[in-house]
Amino acid sequence: MMTQFDFQLLPPTEQLDLLYSDGVYIGKRKEANRTVLLYQLDAFYVEVFYAKHRCFYTGIRCFRSTVLLDPYLESIDVEHLV
């Protein structure tokens, strides 16, 4: 099981590879001139920030707090769960 601390010790390219292979894609949001993709990896979440049109990534942020998920909740369709 990957911990948030272990993930943050990896070089950025390995972090991205791990997210794309083992992470669960949750959603995306637009923010000014960038796109943010959200993944869940084991017991934490990871946001990947991309410059306009996802040409290249500009940063990665890890967190556990569900409060930071609020911007994504509007775009998640849960109707099929009811």
N, C-alpha and C positions, 0 to 999 in steps of 0.2 A: 504494500500500500504506500503510495506516494504521499508524503506530508507537504504542507505548504512550504515549510522551511527548506526541505530537500529540493522542491521544484524551483525555488528562488535561487538556489545555488547553481543551477544549470545555466549554461550559456543560452542566450536568447534563441538561437537556432534550434537547440535541443528542446527548449521549452515549447516552441511552436510545433516541432515534430511530434512531441508527446501529446500535445493537445489534439492535433489532427488525427492521431492514431488511437488514443485512449480516452480522450475527453468526450463529453456529451455536449453537443451543440444545443444551446437553449434559445438563443435569439440574437437580434441585433437592434441597434438604435443609431440614429443619426445625431451628431453633435457638431454644430457649427460647420467646419470644413473637414470633418472626419467621420468615419464609420467605426462603431465599436461592436465587436462580436463577443458574446458571452458563452463561456463553456463551464461545465462542472467537471472537476477532476477529483475523484474520491470525495473527501470531506470539505472541499473548498471550491470557490469559484474563481475564474480567471477572465478578465476582460483583455481583449487584444485591440489596440487602437491602430487604425489604418488611416493613412492620409487619403485625401479625396479619391474616390473611385477604387479603393483598395489596391492601389499600386504598390505600396510598401508599408510595412508596419512601423509605427512610431513609438510604441510602448506597450508594456504589459503590466496589469495590476491584479494582484491576488487579494482575496478577502474571504471572510467567513460570514460576515454579517448579512442577514437577509434584508436589512434596510436598503442596502445598495442595489437590491433587485427591483425596487419600485419602478424605475424608468422602463423596465422590460414588461411589466405586468399588463400594460394596456394592449400590447401586441400579441399576447399569448392567448390562443383560442382554447377555452376550457369547456365549451358547450358540449362536446362529445363525451365529457366525463360525467355530466349530470344525467 
